[in-house]
Amino acid sequence: MSKKMPKPFMMANYYEKLTKIFMVSENYLFHAAAWNKYYTLVKTQNKSVTDEEQVRMASLALLSALSIPVISSRDNSYEVDETKNKSHRLAALLGLSRSPNRAGLLKEALSKNILRHVRPELRELYNILEVQFHPLSICKKIEPILGKLTTDTELAKYVKPLHQVILTRLFQQLSQVYTTVKLDFVIQLAAFPAPFNYDSATIEKFIMQGCKKGELSIRIDHATQSLTFETDLFASDNKTVTDGPILQSLPSDLMRTQLIRLATCLNTTVSMISPEIVEAKKEAKKAAFIKALNSMKEEHKLALERKAIIERKKELIETMLARKEKEEAREKALRLQAEQEALKIRLAEERRKREEDRIRAEQEAIRKNEALKLAESLKNKAGVELNDEDLETLDKDKLVAIQIKQLEKEKGEMTARTRAIGKRLDHVERALRLEERPLLTTDYERQQKADRLYHEVAVKAHHEAAAAKHAHELELKKRMAKILADYRIVRQDMEERRDEEFAHKREAALRKIEEEKQKRIQLYREKIAEFEARKEREMREKAEREAEAEQEAAEEEMRRVEREAQAVKDKAEYDEKKRQLDLVEARQREKDAEIEARIAASKQSGSTPPPQQQQQQQQPRFVSTSSSSGEKLGWREREAKKAAEGASGASGVSGVSGASGSSTPPPSTGAYVSPGARGGRDSGRDSGRERDFGRDRDSGRDRDFGRDRDSGRELERDRDLERDRAPPREEEPSSGRRPVVLNANAKWREREANKGQ
């Protein structure tokens, strides 16, 4: 499950543990597969494995594969699903894509040349079980090999499964030779020493198990005590026999291939007696001979080339084998050398430790001897009192301290004596100097006379040496003056020749300098040209990027100007509509004020208003300013028109009620009542509320002007719906008027008003 590959030594430990687990569970198939994986991993990863360890691992890998039972290790198509799933899980533990089998493990082991490294008796065991065919002596030949395996504790656990394999090979080989054999004869052939001897019951049980799995086809006749090998000519093909050595084909195989053999024989006969085929063969043979003669030289050449290639390959293989053997020998020598070096290092370390212990003991003994000698010397000195007990208990440091104390004492005494001696010597020296003072003048005069005499002799010798040297040099000058002219001629020739050489060399150096200068100038020009080209390319790319940026900025500026123009246009339209609505609202407020004044006057007089006043009251509250011109009506115009229609529809009812002089208010219908129809204080309050509501709405429009027009229109429609859903107000009883319905067709408004009540 880990993404990181485990280390080789960890995998080797894992496979080794699996071999032990499978061996305990007697799962010999996966035990051999685990040994095969372990041997492969150790052989490829561990190059320092010894020959003894390699022989042991190879022997265990081959013996575990040979010990796999032939019958139980074969794939059975009738195997239950649970066992198959178990095999797949075990194969996954070993990192295999499919379940292993005995033949595959043996083939893989042989491909690794494992027989070269195994023990000799195991190589012989493999040849007896898998190569040779000897049904009457197989047990006798294997018996000494099993005896050797029994003596080895590590290989003895494979003896029991090997007996099952031996019995299987015995019956397979007997089935190819005999048709019926006696049971006693089989028991005699399968004779093994105790505790691996077999009786008739054990052999019958083994035969029944093999027949149950479909690997053996044997019938047991208890009456005659014989075994009969089935010779059904139409029996199904069984691959068990092909796993081991084969002497001859079975009758079932002969019956299965008789038509093929008959067809082959008839085809051969026809080709021999048919004249057309014979003639065609002759012509083909003649053409083949002609072609062979034509291509004989080429084939001879190719044969020589193949021979040379084979020889080269053989030499290469021999060289590789020799190199491999040499490498193995070198590695073995290196291992031995490493072991010897390690042994030498270990022995040297042991010698060093012993030497250190010896030196430490000697130093300890020397310290004790020195302490003893020091104590003896201190004991013999005057002023130091040491007894035998002190010699044994005192260590060297204490003895040294005692010695230092004694030395300081002796030093003080020596200083006092030296001071007395020095004082005595001073007196002697003073007396000597007083006695030698008169003799110093006489000695000085004697030294002056001797120095003057030595000076005169030295000056005379110097003058004589200078005169001799001058005479010798004059004679040498006379001799050299004879060759002065020749010397000057030779010198002039040498100077001229060297001047010419210098001129040539200088000229060559100047030419070389000029060439290098031209090269550097050319290189500099190329670099300058490349730099200019790169700079021009960068400037061109920069100009293109700036042009693109300017174009994008211009497009963005155009879009911004269009948005601002659209916003100004929308603002102008909105201001115009607002101004028109403000005019309509001002006119409506004036009319409402007039109507309220007349209603108040009528209340004070208590009489019915005149017909002109009634007509004015029947006029609609809102007057559309754009309906006459054919323009599209706004929401305020539509609402004013609806209110006017409602007022005209209810004017007849109001007039009749006023004419009859009845002051009883009509029953409330829950419909909307216009502010003009409301009386007194409520009317004024409602009109004020409408003004405040309109002011708030206008201010809200001013705030929301930056938004798009569609969202503003939706907001206005929502506010209109809220106003329409407002609960209706009834008239005061003193007004004597019925409420005016705004729109008789708006049933949903009536339902909302009834809900509000």
DAFENTA-V395770 format. One record per run of one state. SS is the DSSP state (~ for helix, > for strand, _ for the rest). FROM is the first residue (numbers start at 1). TO is the last residue. If there is no record, write none. Layout:
ss=SS from=FROM to=TO
ss=SS from=FROM to=TO
//
This chain:
ss=_ from=1 to=7
ss=~ from=8 to=24
ss=_ from=25 to=27
ss=~ from=28 to=45
ss=_ from=46 to=50
ss=~ from=51 to=66
ss=_ from=67 to=80
ss=~ from=81 to=93
ss=_ from=94 to=101
ss=~ from=102 to=111
ss=_ from=112 to=113
ss=~ from=114 to=116
ss=_ from=117 to=119
ss=~ from=120 to=131
ss=_ from=132 to=137
ss=~ from=138 to=151
ss=_ from=152 to=155
ss=~ from=156 to=177
ss=_ from=178 to=179
ss=> from=180 to=182
ss=~ from=183 to=189
ss=_ from=190 to=199
ss=~ from=200 to=212
ss=_ from=213 to=217
ss=> from=218 to=221
ss=_ from=222 to=225
ss=> from=226 to=229
ss=_ from=230 to=240
ss=~ from=241 to=243
ss=_ from=244 to=250
ss=~ from=251 to=256
ss=_ from=257 to=257
ss=~ from=258 to=273
ss=_ from=274 to=274
ss=~ from=275 to=294
ss=_ from=295 to=295
ss=~ from=296 to=380
ss=_ from=381 to=387
ss=~ from=388 to=393
ss=_ from=394 to=395
ss=~ from=396 to=481
ss=_ from=482 to=483
ss=~ from=484 to=605
ss=_ from=606 to=610
ss=~ from=611 to=618
ss=_ from=619 to=634
ss=~ from=635 to=660
ss=_ from=661 to=674
ss=~ from=675 to=677
ss=_ from=678 to=679
ss=~ from=680 to=706
ss=_ from=707 to=708
ss=~ from=709 to=724
ss=_ from=725 to=746
ss=~ from=747 to=756
ss=_ from=757 to=757
//
